[in-house]
Every structure is written in structure tokens, then in C-alpha cells.
Amino acid sequence: MVGADAAGMSAASQALRVAGGNLEVVALESTTHTSYSACGIPYWMAGDVPDGDELVARTAAGHRENGIDLRLRQEVVALDTAAGEVEVRDHEAGRTYRLGYDDVMLATGAEPLLPDWARGGDAVLPVKTLDDGAAWRRIVAERRPTCALVVGGGYIGVEVAESFARLGITTTLVTRGPEPMSSSFEPAMGALVRLALERMGVDVVTGTEVTALETSQGDDGTVVGARAACVGGVEYAADVVALGIGVRARTALATDAGLGVGAHGGLGPDDHQRLTDGVWAAGDCCEVWDRILAEHWFVPLGTHANKAGRVAGTNLGGGDARFPGTVGTAISRA
């Protein structure tokens, strides 16, 4: 298993269950976290969730107790499908080694979109991983920002804007869509989301894109303020900038090995979650079949990742399962 979050560990657990434990499963994860809910990070930022550990569905110790050889801070840097091997960089030991496999599953997830202007220092951050959540908790507690800019009007952007507003932080949300949540809702529905945010005190700026970011630093080198220049020349000042611009499938490992991607940039496994002989994939690195649109689409959600991971694990364990696709159901709030 390359990746130990939703898809990877659902597959690992299911494969062992179906095989009756008669299977060696190695899971390689480049970070220090497994099986956690990224969707809960905005609510951790707001204080609804008291601790990041509350967002972890199953710990590394729990996975190991269930028979999975889980190795953290182990980054797979190359895939050799002809030899049936991966090259692994062990960040703990500072070495690189090769590991053979009979089957490999890619659960590499998605990475946040970070335009060049967004690389503005330690107070300009995405909201994607538990490490991001911990950094935001620290920033809010130690710096006590009074003014925040949220860039992006999707699920994460809306939830983060709500969280900042509930913390008493003056918040501006900028989205290039005609309304918030424009990738999910028609404008009339998005307008209701905008009204809800405005009632919380959030200044919602639609149809606008951030084109530049200027940051200022304190004596210790930390970023203490930012000014974002948006289309039309309007500038917005903020103490902190949260990025919720979106994500893209993390597929470099697969494409470097000669595996292709679909029209929306994700891997395209079949309904068994198989890419090719001995290679499987599930989760946010993949496109999914949309049962309403009748086409493949990139819809990165934990629900799909868990279900597709269970399907892959069933087949890896010797069973037979298919993932019929998604209707795109998700939940958010404002």
C-alpha cells in the first residue's frame, strides 16, 4: 500500500480480513499520520474538536495490532512495474531501499493547489493535512490574528471562513466563482451560502481571483501581515491567509512508471480498482465514475476513498467486488 490514509488503510484492513490473515501487507506512508479525517480540520481550528487526535479514525498502533506492517515517514519515490518493486526513501533512517511486491496499490491521494503567489511564508497555508491543522491552531493561539483572508469558495474555504468568523476574526472570503460552492451548486443555491456567511460577518467577494500577495515580516522573520491584490486592482489586508483553492490528484509516481491518467488528471482504475496487472489504485489520486453524468470525474472525497479502498482490498484478498461509482453526495455547512 502506497499511502496510509482512507483508501490505503481501508484496502489493507479489508484484504487481511478477506484473506483470513494469510497475507503479508506492507503500508508505506510518507507522513506521520494514518486514517484521519481532513474534513474535520476547520472544526478543529474553530475549537469544536478539542484535539487533532480526535480526527484520527485508527492509529498507527491499531493498524499494526491488526497485522499490517505499517511504516511511517517512508516515501515511495519510484515504481518499477516490470520488476515488481518500489524504491522507498526512509526519512527516519536517511536511506533508500527497494521493496518487492506481488501486488501494489496506489493510494497517494491529492495535493493542494498552490499558485506561485501563495508561497508567502508561515502565515499563508493550505488546510489539507493534520500538520496544516496543527499549524493553524498554533497560529490562532499564539498570534491572535484579527483579520483573515480565505482564498477559495469550495467546501474547505466556506468551512474555514465560518471557523474564523466564529473565533471573532474579521474574515474576507475571495472566490472566482459567481457564488461560493459554485463547483457543487447552481448560483441560486450558492447565493444562499453567501447570505449565510454574510450573516456571520464574513465579507464574501465573488467573481474575483487573487493575482499577487505581498507579505511583511516581524523582527523574528515570521510573517505578520499580508496584502492580496485581486483582479481589478483591489487589495485586501490580512494577518493570515488560508488557502482552499482546491486539490489535484497526486499521480507523479504512476505517470513516471508509464501509467496514464484520465481527462481530469486522475488515475483511471476499472471497477475492481485495477490499473493493470498487479497494480491497483483508489482514493483521491483517482477519477471516479459519476452515475448521474455517466462519465469519469475527479471528485476527491473520503467517502469514495473508503468505499473504493474496501473494493480494492476485497479483490487483493482473493474476493470479488466492484465499485459502481458515485452520485457525488457530500455534506458541508455554513
Phi and psi in degrees as GROMACS dihedral restraints (atoms count N, CA, C in turn):
[ dihedral_restraints ]
;  ai    aj    ak    al  type     phi  dphi    fc
    3     4     5     6     1  -101.1    20    10
    4     5     6     7     1    97.5    20    10
    6     7     8     9     1   114.3    20    10
    7     8     9    10     1   131.9    20    10
    9    10    11    12     1  -126.1    20    10
   10    11    12    13     1    40.0    20    10
   12    13    14    15     1  -106.8    20    10
   13    14    15    16     1  -137.2    20    10
   15    16    17    18     1   -58.0    20    10
   16    17    18    19     1   -59.7    20    10
   18    19    20    21     1   -68.0    20    10
   19    20    21    22     1   -46.1    20    10
   21    22    23    24     1   -61.8    20    10
   22    23    24    25     1   -45.6    20    10
   24    25    26    27     1   -83.0    20    10
   25    26    27    28     1   -25.7    20    10
   27    28    29    30     1   -63.0    20    10
   28    29    30    31     1   -42.4    20    10
   30    31    32    33     1   -66.3    20    10
   31    32    33    34     1   -43.8    20    10
   33    34    35    36     1   -60.9    20    10
   34    35    36    37     1   -47.3    20    10
   36    37    38    39     1   -64.9    20    10
   37    38    39    40     1   -42.9    20    10
   39    40    41    42     1   -68.1    20    10
   40    41    42    43     1   -38.3    20    10
   42    43    44    45     1   -61.8    20    10
   43    44    45    46     1   -43.9    20    10
   45    46    47    48     1   -64.5    20    10
   46    47    48    49     1   -39.4    20    10
   48    49    50    51     1   -64.7    20    10
   49    50    51    52     1   -46.9    20    10
   51    52    53    54     1   -67.4    20    10
   52    53    54    55     1   -36.7    20    10
   54    55    56    57     1   -82.0    20    10
   55    56    57    58     1     1.2    20    10
   57    58    59    60     1    65.4    20    10
   58    59    60    61     1    27.8    20    10
   60    61    62    63     1    84.0    20    10
   61    62    63    64     1    -7.5    20    10
   63    64    65    66     1   -88.2    20    10
   64    65    66    67     1    61.1    20    10
   66    67    68    69     1  -160.9    20    10
   67    68    69    70     1   136.7    20    10
   69    70    71    72     1   -93.4    20    10
   70    71    72    73     1   119.9    20    10
   72    73    74    75     1  -120.4    20    10
   73    74    75    76     1   121.0    20    10
   75    76    77    78     1  -112.0    20    10
   76    77    78    79     1   128.2    20    10
   78    79    80    81     1  -116.9    20    10
   79    80    81    82     1   126.9    20    10
   81    82    83    84     1  -113.4    20    10
   82    83    84    85     1   123.0    20    10
   84    85    86    87     1  -128.8    20    10
   85    86    87    88     1   128.8    20    10
   87    88    89    90     1   -76.6    20    10
   88    89    90    91     1   -19.5    20    10
   90    91    92    93     1  -102.5    20    10
   91    92    93    94     1  -166.1    20    10
   93    94    95    96     1  -107.1    20    10
   94    95    96    97     1    10.6    20    10
   96    97    98    99     1  -122.2    20    10
   97    98    99   100     1   146.9    20    10
   99   100   101   102     1  -132.4    20    10
  100   101   102   103     1   151.4    20    10
  102   103   104   105     1    43.8    20    10
  103   104   105   106     1    61.0    20    10
  105   106   107   108     1  -123.1    20    10
  106   107   108   109     1   163.2    20    10
  108   109   110   111     1   -98.2    20    10
  109   110   111   112     1   100.0    20    10
  111   112   113   114     1   -65.3    20    10
  112   113   114   115     1   -27.1    20    10
  114   115   116   117     1   -62.8    20    10
  115   116   117   118     1   -23.1    20    10
  117   118   119   120     1   -87.4    20    10
  118   119   120   121     1    -3.9    20    10
  120   121   122   123     1   -61.3    20    10
  121   122   123   124     1   -43.5    20    10
  123   124   125   126     1   -58.3    20    10
  124   125   126   127     1   -32.9    20    10
  126   127   128   129     1   -79.9    20    10
  127   128   129   130     1   -23.2    20    10
  129   130   131   132     1   -68.6    20    10
  130   131   132   133     1   -43.0    20    10
  132   133   134   135     1   -58.5    20    10
  133   134   135   136     1   -38.4    20    10
  135   136   137   138     1   -79.0    20    10
  136   137   138   139     1   -14.6    20    10
  138   139   140   141     1    97.3    20    10
  139   140   141   142     1    -2.3    20    10
  141   142   143   144     1   -64.4    20    10
  142   143   144   145     1   -36.6    20    10
  144   145   146   147     1  -101.4    20    10
  145   146   147   148     1   119.0    20    10
  147   148   149   150     1   -71.6    20    10
  148   149   150   151     1   -26.4    20    10
  150   151   152   153     1  -150.7    20    10
  151   152   153   154     1   146.2    20    10
  153   154   155   156     1   -60.6    20    10
  154   155   156   157     1   -27.0    20    10
  156   157   158   159     1   -63.4    20    10
  157   158   159   160     1   -24.5    20    10
  159   160   161   162     1   -67.2    20    10
  160   161   162   163     1   -18.6    20    10
  162   163   164   165     1   -90.5    20    10
  163   164   165   166     1    -3.2    20    10
  165   166   167   168     1   -90.2    20    10
  166   167   168   169     1   117.1    20    10
  168   169   170   171     1   -74.3    20    10
  169   170   171   172     1   -38.1    20    10
  171   172   173   174     1  -149.4    20    10
  172   173   174   175     1   128.4    20    10
  174   175   176   177     1   -77.4    20    10
  175   176   177   178     1   166.4    20    10
  177   178   179   180     1   -59.4    20    10
  178   179   180   181     1   -40.8    20    10
  180   181   182   183     1   -61.8    20    10
  181   182   183   184     1   -40.8    20    10
  183   184   185   186     1   -62.4    20    10
  184   185   186   187     1   -42.1    20    10
  186   187   188   189     1   -63.7    20    10
  187   188   189   190     1   -40.5    20    10
  189   190   191   192     1   -67.9    20    10
  190   191   192   193     1   -36.9    20    10
  192   193   194   195     1   -62.6    20    10
  193   194   195   196     1   -28.0    20    10
  195   196   197   198     1   -84.3    20    10
  196   197   198   199     1     3.7    20    10
  198   199   200   201     1   100.8    20    10
  199   200   201   202     1     8.9    20    10
  201   202   203   204     1   -94.1    20    10
  202   203   204   205     1   131.3    20    10
  204   205   206   207     1   -82.2    20    10
  205   206   207   208     1    85.7    20    10
  207   208   209   210     1   -93.5    20    10
  208   209   210   211     1   125.1    20    10
  210   211   212   213     1  -121.8    20    10
  211   212   213   214     1   114.3    20    10
  213   214   215   216     1   -89.9    20    10
  214   215   216   217     1   157.1    20    10
  216   217   218   219     1    55.0    20    10
  217   218   219   220     1    37.8    20    10
  219   220   221   222     1  -118.8    20    10
  220   221   222   223     1   106.8    20    10
  222   223   224   225     1  -100.1    20    10
  223   224   225   226     1   121.9    20    10
  225   226   227   228     1   -78.9    20    10
  226   227   228   229     1   117.8    20    10
  228   229   230   231     1  -106.4    20    10
  229   230   231   232     1   -11.3    20    10
  231   232   233   234     1  -156.4    20    10
  232   233   234   235     1   146.7    20    10
  234   235   236   237     1  -125.3    20    10
  235   236   237   238     1   123.7    20    10
  237   238   239   240     1  -114.7    20    10
  238   239   240   241     1    95.2    20    10
  240   241   242   243     1   -71.3    20    10
  241   242   243   244     1   -28.1    20    10
  243   244   245   246     1   -69.2    20    10
  244   245   246   247     1   -41.1    20    10
  246   247   248   249     1   -86.6    20    10
  247   248   249   250     1   -14.2    20    10
  249   250   251   252     1    67.1    20    10
  250   251   252   253     1    47.0    20    10
  252   253   254   255     1  -140.1    20    10
  253   254   255   256     1   153.8    20    10
  255   256   257   258     1  -120.5    20    10
  256   257   258   259     1   151.6    20    10
  258   259   260   261     1  -101.7    20    10
  259   260   261   262     1   127.6    20    10
  261   262   263   264     1  -119.4    20    10
  262   263   264   265     1   131.8    20    10
  264   265   266   267     1  -100.1    20    10
  265   266   267   268     1   116.3    20    10
  267   268   269   270     1   -89.1    20    10
  268   269   270   271     1   103.2    20    10
  270   271   272   273     1   -74.2    20    10
  271   272   273   274     1   -20.2    20    10
  273   274   275   276     1   -74.6    20    10
  274   275   276   277     1   -46.2    20    10
  276   277   278   279     1   -92.1    20    10
  277   278   279   280     1   -11.2    20    10
  279   280   281   282     1    68.4    20    10
  280   281   282   283     1    39.0    20    10
  282   283   284   285     1  -138.6    20    10
  283   284   285   286     1   167.8    20    10
  285   286   287   288     1  -123.2    20    10
  286   287   288   289     1   137.9    20    10
  288   289   290   291     1  -141.6    20    10
  289   290   291   292     1   165.9    20    10
  291   292   293   294     1  -110.5    20    10
  292   293   294   295     1   144.8    20    10
  294   295   296   297     1  -133.8    20    10
  295   296   297   298     1   127.5    20    10
  297   298   299   300     1   -85.5    20    10
  298   299   300   301     1   159.5    20    10
  300   301   302   303     1  -149.4    20    10
  301   302   303   304     1   155.5    20    10
  303   304   305   306     1   -89.1    20    10
  304   305   306   307     1   -41.4    20    10
  306   307   308   309     1  -135.0    20    10
  307   308   309   310     1   144.5    20    10
  309   310   311   312     1  -127.1    20    10
  310   311   312   313     1   138.2    20    10
  312   313   314   315     1  -117.1    20    10
  313   314   315   316     1   128.6    20    10
  315   316   317   318     1   -93.9    20    10
  316   317   318   319     1   115.8    20    10
  318   319   320   321     1  -131.2    20    10
  319   320   321   322     1    55.9    20    10
  321   322   323   324     1   -83.2    20    10
  322   323   324   325     1    -7.0    20    10
  324   325   326   327     1    72.3    20    10
  325   326   327   328     1  -154.3    20    10
  327   328   329   330     1  -127.2    20    10
  328   329   330   331     1   159.8    20    10
  330   331   332   333     1  -122.3    20    10
  331   332   333   334     1   145.9    20    10
  333   334   335   336     1   -68.7    20    10
  334   335   336   337     1   145.9    20    10
  336   337   338   339     1   -76.5    20    10
  337   338   339   340     1   123.3    20    10
  339   340   341   342     1  -129.7    20    10
  340   341   342   343     1    94.3    20    10
  342   343   344   345     1   -63.7    20    10
  343   344   345   346     1   163.1    20    10
  345   346   347   348     1   -56.8    20    10
  346   347   348   349     1   -36.9    20    10
  348   349   350   351     1   -68.4    20    10
  349   350   351   352     1   -17.4    20    10
  351   352   353   354     1   -83.6    20    10
  352   353   354   355     1    -1.5    20    10
  354   355   356   357     1   -92.0    20    10
  355   356   357   358     1    66.0    20    10
  357   358   359   360     1  -106.8    20    10
  358   359   360   361     1    12.3    20    10
  360   361   362   363     1   117.7    20    10
  361   362   363   364     1  -166.3    20    10
  363   364   365   366     1   -84.0    20    10
  364   365   366   367     1     1.9    20    10
  366   367   368   369     1  -115.8    20    10
  367   368   369   370     1    15.6    20    10
  369   370   371   372     1  -124.3    20    10
  370   371   372   373     1    97.8    20    10
  372   373   374   375     1  -137.5    20    10
  373   374   375   376     1   149.8    20    10
  375   376   377   378     1   -76.2    20    10
  376   377   378   379     1   176.9    20    10
  378   379   380   381     1  -128.2    20    10
  379   380   381   382     1    83.9    20    10
  381   382   383   384     1  -131.2    20    10
  382   383   384   385     1   -43.7    20    10
  384   385   386   387     1  -116.4    20    10
  385   386   387   388     1   169.5    20    10
  387   388   389   390     1   -61.9    20    10
  388   389   390   391     1   -34.0    20    10
  390   391   392   393     1   -63.0    20    10
  391   392   393   394     1   -39.5    20    10
  393   394   395   396     1   -60.5    20    10
  394   395   396   397     1   -45.5    20    10
  396   397   398   399     1   -60.2    20    10
  397   398   399   400     1   -42.8    20    10
  399   400   401   402     1   -63.9    20    10
  400   401   402   403     1   -39.5    20    10
  402   403   404   405     1   -64.5    20    10
  403   404   405   406     1   -41.8    20    10
  405   406   407   408     1   -66.3    20    10
  406   407   408   409     1   -40.1    20    10
  408   409   410   411     1   -59.9    20    10
  409   410   411   412     1   -41.8    20    10
  411   412   413   414     1   -67.2    20    10
  412   413   414   415     1   -42.7    20    10
  414   415   416   417     1   -61.9    20    10
  415   416   417   418     1   -46.2    20    10
  417   418   419   420     1   -64.4    20    10
  418   419   420   421     1   -40.7    20    10
  420   421   422   423     1   -73.2    20    10
  421   422   423   424     1   -40.4    20    10
  423   424   425   426     1   -90.0    20    10
  424   425   426   427     1   -37.4    20    10
  426   427   428   429     1   -96.8    20    10
  427   428   429   430     1   -19.0    20    10
  429   430   431   432     1    47.0    20    10
  430   431   432   433     1    62.6    20    10
  432   433   434   435     1   -63.5    20    10
  433   434   435   436     1   146.7    20    10
  435   436   437   438     1  -106.3    20    10
  436   437   438   439     1   -13.9    20    10
  438   439   440   441     1  -142.4    20    10
  439   440   441   442     1   128.5    20    10
  441   442   443   444     1  -129.6    20    10
  442   443   444   445     1   146.9    20    10
  444   445   446   447     1  -116.1    20    10
  445   446   447   448     1   126.5    20    10
  447   448   449   450     1  -110.3    20    10
  448   449   450   451     1   124.0    20    10
  450   451   452   453     1  -107.4    20    10
  451   452   453   454     1   114.5    20    10
  453   454   455   456     1   118.0    20    10
  454   455   456   457     1   131.3    20    10
  456   457   458   459     1  -112.5    20    10
  457   458   459   460     1    25.5    20    10
  459   460   461   462     1   -84.9    20    10
  460   461   462   463     1  -161.8    20    10
  462   463   464   465     1   -51.8    20    10
  463   464   465   466     1   -54.7    20    10
  465   466   467   468     1   -65.6    20    10
  466   467   468   469     1   -43.6    20    10
  468   469   470   471     1   -59.3    20    10
  469   470   471   472     1   -44.6    20    10
  471   472   473   474     1   -64.4    20    10
  472   473   474   475     1   -44.2    20    10
  474   475   476   477     1   -67.9    20    10
  475   476   477   478     1   -38.2    20    10
  477   478   479   480     1   -68.9    20    10
  478   479   480   481     1   -40.3    20    10
  480   481   482   483     1   -60.3    20    10
  481   482   483   484     1   -42.7    20    10
  483   484   485   486     1   -61.6    20    10
  484   485   486   487     1   -43.2    20    10
  486   487   488   489     1   -63.1    20    10
  487   488   489   490     1   -45.7    20    10
  489   490   491   492     1   -60.5    20    10
  490   491   492   493     1   -45.0    20    10
  492   493   494   495     1   -61.9    20    10
  493   494   495   496     1   -39.8    20    10
  495   496   497   498     1   -69.1    20    10
  496   497   498   499     1   -21.6    20    10
  498   499   500   501     1   -84.5    20    10
  499   500   501   502     1     0.5    20    10
  501   502   503   504     1    84.3    20    10
  502   503   504   505     1    15.6    20    10
  504   505   506   507     1   -92.1    20    10
  505   506   507   508     1   127.8    20    10
  507   508   509   510     1   -63.2    20    10
  508   509   510   511     1   121.6    20    10
  510   511   512   513     1  -127.0    20    10
  511   512   513   514     1   134.4    20    10
  513   514   515   516     1  -117.9    20    10
  514   515   516   517     1   129.3    20    10
  516   517   518   519     1  -109.6    20    10
  517   518   519   520     1   126.3    20    10
  519   520   521   522     1  -114.2    20    10
  520   521   522   523     1   126.3    20    10
  522   523   524   525     1  -136.0    20    10
  523   524   525   526     1   143.1    20    10
  525   526   527   528     1   -82.6    20    10
  526   527   528   529     1    -9.0    20    10
  528   529   530   531     1   -75.2    20    10
  529   530   531   532     1   166.4    20    10
  531   532   533   534     1   -67.9    20    10
  532   533   534   535     1   -24.5    20    10
  534   535   536   537     1  -150.8    20    10
  535   536   537   538     1   164.4    20    10
  537   538   539   540     1   -59.8    20    10
  538   539   540   541     1   155.3    20    10
  540   541   542   543     1    60.4    20    10
  541   542   543   544     1    30.2    20    10
  543   544   545   546     1   -68.8    20    10
  544   545   546   547     1   -20.0    20    10
  546   547   548   549     1   -78.4    20    10
  547   548   549   550     1   -13.7    20    10
  549   550   551   552     1  -112.1    20    10
  550   551   552   553     1   -32.2    20    10
  552   553   554   555     1  -120.6    20    10
  553   554   555   556     1   155.9    20    10
  555   556   557   558     1   -68.7    20    10
  556   557   558   559     1   157.2    20    10
  558   559   560   561     1   -53.9    20    10
  559   560   561   562     1   -34.5    20    10
  561   562   563   564     1   -64.4    20    10
  562   563   564   565     1   -36.5    20    10
  564   565   566   567     1   -74.6    20    10
  565   566   567   568     1   -40.4    20    10
  567   568   569   570     1   -60.6    20    10
  568   569   570   571     1   -31.7    20    10
  570   571   572   573     1   -63.8    20    10
  571   572   573   574     1   -32.9    20    10
  573   574   575   576     1   -68.2    20    10
  574   575   576   577     1   -36.9    20    10
  576   577   578   579     1   -64.0    20    10
  577   578   579   580     1   -44.0    20    10
  579   580   581   582     1   -59.4    20    10
  580   581   582   583     1   -43.4    20    10
  582   583   584   585     1   -61.4    20    10
  583   584   585   586     1   -41.7    20    10
  585   586   587   588     1   -62.6    20    10
  586   587   588   589     1   -43.2    20    10
  588   589   590   591     1   -64.4    20    10
  589   590   591   592     1   -42.3    20    10
  591   592   593   594     1   -63.8    20    10
  592   593   594   595     1   -35.4    20    10
  594   595   596   597     1   -65.7    20    10
  595   596   597   598     1   -25.5    20    10
  597   598   599   600     1   -79.5    20    10
  598   599   600   601     1    -9.8    20    10
  600   601   602   603     1   101.8    20    10
  601   602   603   604     1     4.3    20    10
  603   604   605   606     1   -79.0    20    10
  604   605   606   607     1   131.3    20    10
  606   607   608   609     1   -85.5    20    10
  607   608   609   610     1   111.2    20    10
  609   610   611   612     1  -100.2    20    10
  610   611   612   613     1   121.3    20    10
  612   613   614   615     1  -113.3    20    10
  613   614   615   616     1   112.4    20    10
  615   616   617   618     1  -104.8    20    10
  616   617   618   619     1   164.9    20    10
  618   619   620   621     1    60.9    20    10
  619   620   621   622     1    28.9    20    10
  621   622   623   624     1  -135.4    20    10
  622   623   624   625     1   141.7    20    10
  624   625   626   627     1  -123.6    20    10
  625   626   627   628     1   136.6    20    10
  627   628   629   630     1   -74.9    20    10
  628   629   630   631     1   131.0    20    10
  630   631   632   633     1  -114.3    20    10
  631   632   633   634     1   -16.6    20    10
  633   634   635   636     1  -159.1    20    10
  634   635   636   637     1   158.7    20    10
  636   637   638   639     1  -142.8    20    10
  637   638   639   640     1   124.3    20    10
  639   640   641   642     1  -110.5    20    10
  640   641   642   643     1   130.2    20    10
  642   643   644   645     1  -117.9    20    10
  643   644   645   646     1   152.0    20    10
  645   646   647   648     1  -118.2    20    10
  646   647   648   649     1   150.3    20    10
  648   649   650   651     1  -119.5    20    10
  649   650   651   652     1   149.6    20    10
  651   652   653   654     1   -83.5    20    10
  652   653   654   655     1  -177.4    20    10
  654   655   656   657     1   -63.0    20    10
  655   656   657   658     1   -28.3    20    10
  657   658   659   660     1   -89.3    20    10
  658   659   660   661     1     5.6    20    10
  660   661   662   663     1    89.7    20    10
  661   662   663   664     1    -6.1    20    10
  663   664   665   666     1   -80.6    20    10
  664   665   666   667     1   149.3    20    10
  666   667   668   669     1   -72.6    20    10
  667   668   669   670     1   127.7    20    10
  669   670   671   672     1  -116.3    20    10
  670   671   672   673     1    -2.2    20    10
  672   673   674   675     1  -172.0    20    10
  673   674   675   676     1   160.0    20    10
  675   676   677   678     1  -149.3    20    10
  676   677   678   679     1   150.2    20    10
  678   679   680   681     1  -127.3    20    10
  679   680   681   682     1   120.9    20    10
  681   682   683   684     1  -101.2    20    10
  682   683   684   685     1   126.7    20    10
  684   685   686   687     1   -94.1    20    10
  685   686   687   688     1   122.5    20    10
  687   688   689   690     1  -104.7    20    10
  688   689   690   691     1   168.0    20    10
  690   691   692   693     1   -55.4    20    10
  691   692   693   694     1   133.5    20    10
  693   694   695   696     1    98.0    20    10
  694   695   696   697     1    -3.3    20    10
  696   697   698   699     1    84.6    20    10
  697   698   699   700     1     1.0    20    10
  699   700   701   702     1   -75.3    20    10
  700   701   702   703     1   136.7    20    10
  702   703   704   705     1  -112.5    20    10
  703   704   705   706     1   144.5    20    10
  705   706   707   708     1  -125.7    20    10
  706   707   708   709     1   129.6    20    10
  708   709   710   711     1   -94.2    20    10
  709   710   711   712     1   147.5    20    10
  711   712   713   714     1  -157.2    20    10
  712   713   714   715     1   153.1    20    10
  714   715   716   717     1   -81.3    20    10
  715   716   717   718     1   -33.2    20    10
  717   718   719   720     1  -139.0    20    10
  718   719   720   721     1   154.1    20    10
  720   721   722   723     1  -130.0    20    10
  721   722   723   724     1   119.3    20    10
  723   724   725   726     1  -102.1    20    10
  724   725   726   727     1   132.2    20    10
  726   727   728   729     1  -105.2    20    10
  727   728   729   730     1   118.1    20    10
  729   730   731   732     1  -130.2    20    10
  730   731   732   733     1    48.2    20    10
  732   733   734   735     1   -76.0    20    10
  733   734   735   736     1   -23.3    20    10
  735   736   737   738     1   133.3    20    10
  736   737   738   739     1  -177.8    20    10
  738   739   740   741     1  -135.5    20    10
  739   740   741   742     1   164.0    20    10
  741   742   743   744     1  -131.5    20    10
  742   743   744   745     1   153.3    20    10
  744   745   746   747     1   -61.8    20    10
  745   746   747   748     1   135.9    20    10
  747   748   749   750     1   -89.8    20    10
  748   749   750   751     1   100.0    20    10
  750   751   752   753     1  -124.2    20    10
  751   752   753   754     1     3.8    20    10
  753   754   755   756     1   -57.2    20    10
  754   755   756   757     1   -39.0    20    10
  756   757   758   759     1   -59.0    20    10
  757   758   759   760     1   -43.4    20    10
  759   760   761   762     1   -71.6    20    10
  760   761   762   763     1   -45.9    20    10
  762   763   764   765     1   -67.8    20    10
  763   764   765   766     1   -34.6    20    10
  765   766   767   768     1   -64.2    20    10
  766   767   768   769     1   -24.8    20    10
  768   769   770   771     1   -89.3    20    10
  769   770   771   772     1     4.3    20    10
  771   772   773   774     1    93.1    20    10
  772   773   774   775     1     7.7    20    10
  774   775   776   777     1   -88.7    20    10
  775   776   777   778     1   143.3    20    10
  777   778   779   780     1   -92.4    20    10
  778   779   780   781     1   170.1    20    10
  780   781   782   783     1  -124.6    20    10
  781   782   783   784     1   165.3    20    10
  783   784   785   786     1   -87.3    20    10
  784   785   786   787     1  -171.9    20    10
  786   787   788   789     1   -64.0    20    10
  787   788   789   790     1   -24.2    20    10
  789   790   791   792     1  -104.7    20    10
  790   791   792   793     1    13.5    20    10
  792   793   794   795     1    89.0    20    10
  793   794   795   796     1    -0.2    20    10
  795   796   797   798     1  -102.0    20    10
  796   797   798   799     1   163.2    20    10
  798   799   800   801     1   -67.5    20    10
  799   800   801   802     1   153.8    20    10
  801   802   803   804     1  -124.2    20    10
  802   803   804   805     1    73.0    20    10
  804   805   806   807     1   -69.3    20    10
  805   806   807   808     1   161.9    20    10
  807   808   809   810     1   -77.3    20    10
  808   809   810   811     1  -174.1    20    10
  810   811   812   813     1   -73.3    20    10
  811   812   813   814     1    -4.9    20    10
  813   814   815   816     1   -92.4    20    10
  814   815   816   817     1    -3.0    20    10
  816   817   818   819     1    74.7    20    10
  817   818   819   820     1    26.1    20    10
  819   820   821   822     1   -97.6    20    10
  820   821   822   823     1   132.1    20    10
  822   823   824   825     1   -89.9    20    10
  823   824   825   826     1   -46.0    20    10
  825   826   827   828     1  -161.2    20    10
  826   827   828   829     1   178.8    20    10
  828   829   830   831     1   -55.1    20    10
  829   830   831   832     1   121.2    20    10
  831   832   833   834     1    80.2    20    10
  832   833   834   835     1     1.0    20    10
  834   835   836   837     1  -127.5    20    10
  835   836   837   838     1   126.2    20    10
  837   838   839   840     1  -125.0    20    10
  838   839   840   841     1   163.2    20    10
  840   841   842   843     1  -156.7    20    10
  841   842   843   844     1   147.8    20    10
  843   844   845   846     1  -161.5    20    10
  844   845   846   847     1   160.0    20    10
  846   847   848   849     1    98.3    20    10
  847   848   849   850     1  -159.3    20    10
  849   850   851   852     1   -71.2    20    10
  850   851   852   853     1    -7.6    20    10
  852   853   854   855     1   -81.2    20    10
  853   854   855   856     1    -4.1    20    10
  855   856   857   858     1  -115.0    20    10
  856   857   858   859     1   154.1    20    10
  858   859   860   861     1   -83.7    20    10
  859   860   861   862     1   156.8    20    10
  861   862   863   864     1  -126.1    20    10
  862   863   864   865     1   155.8    20    10
  864   865   866   867     1   -78.6    20    10
  865   866   867   868     1   122.2    20    10
  867   868   869   870     1   -91.3    20    10
  868   869   870   871     1   117.1    20    10
  870   871   872   873     1   -75.6    20    10
  871   872   873   874     1   -14.0    20    10
  873   874   875   876     1   -91.5    20    10
  874   875   876   877     1   -47.0    20    10
  876   877   878   879     1   -77.4    20    10
  877   878   879   880     1   -18.0    20    10
  879   880   881   882     1    58.2    20    10
  880   881   882   883     1    45.7    20    10
  882   883   884   885     1  -159.0    20    10
  883   884   885   886     1   164.7    20    10
  885   886   887   888     1   -78.7    20    10
  886   887   888   889     1   145.3    20    10
  888   889   890   891     1  -147.2    20    10
  889   890   891   892     1   157.4    20    10
  891   892   893   894     1   -98.6    20    10
  892   893   894   895     1   105.2    20    10
  894   895   896   897     1  -129.5    20    10
  895   896   897   898     1    84.6    20    10
  897   898   899   900     1   -76.9    20    10
  898   899   900   901     1   102.3    20    10
  900   901   902   903     1  -139.2    20    10
  901   902   903   904     1   145.9    20    10
  903   904   905   906     1   -63.2    20    10
  904   905   906   907     1   -29.9    20    10
  906   907   908   909     1   -61.8    20    10
  907   908   909   910     1   -46.1    20    10
  909   910   911   912     1   -63.6    20    10
  910   911   912   913     1   -42.0    20    10
  912   913   914   915     1   -60.3    20    10
  913   914   915   916     1   -45.5    20    10
  915   916   917   918     1   -65.2    20    10
  916   917   918   919     1   -44.9    20    10
  918   919   920   921     1   -66.0    20    10
  919   920   921   922     1   -47.5    20    10
  921   922   923   924     1   -65.2    20    10
  922   923   924   925     1   -34.8    20    10
  924   925   926   927     1   -63.8    20    10
  925   926   927   928     1   -40.0    20    10
  927   928   929   930     1   -64.6    20    10
  928   929   930   931     1   -38.3    20    10
  930   931   932   933     1   -63.8    20    10
  931   932   933   934     1   -48.3    20    10
  933   934   935   936     1   -59.7    20    10
  934   935   936   937     1   -43.8    20    10
  936   937   938   939     1   -63.4    20    10
  937   938   939   940     1   -39.2    20    10
  939   940   941   942     1   -58.6    20    10
  940   941   942   943     1   -45.5    20    10
  942   943   944   945     1   -70.9    20    10
  943   944   945   946     1   -37.1    20    10
  945   946   947   948     1   -64.8    20    10
  946   947   948   949     1   -31.1    20    10
  948   949   950   951     1   -83.1    20    10
  949   950   951   952     1    -0.2    20    10
  951   952   953   954     1   105.1    20    10
  952   953   954   955     1     1.8    20    10
  954   955   956   957     1   -90.9    20    10
  955   956   957   958     1  -164.4    20    10
  957   958   959   960     1  -142.0    20    10
  958   959   960   961     1   112.7    20    10
  960   961   962   963     1  -143.0    20    10
  961   962   963   964     1   155.2    20    10
  963   964   965   966     1  -131.9    20    10
  964   965   966   967     1   147.4    20    10
  966   967   968   969     1  -103.8    20    10
  967   968   969   970     1   111.2    20    10
  969   970   971   972     1   -77.2    20    10
  970   971   972   973     1   -10.7    20    10
  972   973   974   975     1   117.4    20    10
  973   974   975   976     1  -170.1    20    10
  975   976   977   978     1  -130.2    20    10
  976   977   978   979     1   158.0    20    10
  978   979   980   981     1  -110.3    20    10
  979   980   981   982     1     9.9    20    10
  981   982   983   984     1    77.6    20    10
  982   983   984   985     1    19.5    20    10
  984   985   986   987     1   -67.4    20    10
  985   986   987   988     1   134.3    20    10
  987   988   989   990     1  -149.3    20    10
  988   989   990   991     1   169.2    20    10
  990   991   992   993     1  -135.8    20    10
  991   992   993   994     1   139.7    20    10
  993   994   995   996     1  -149.8    20    10
  994   995   996   997     1  -175.5    20    10
  996   997   998   999     1  -156.5    20    10
  997   998   999  1000     1   154.9    20    10
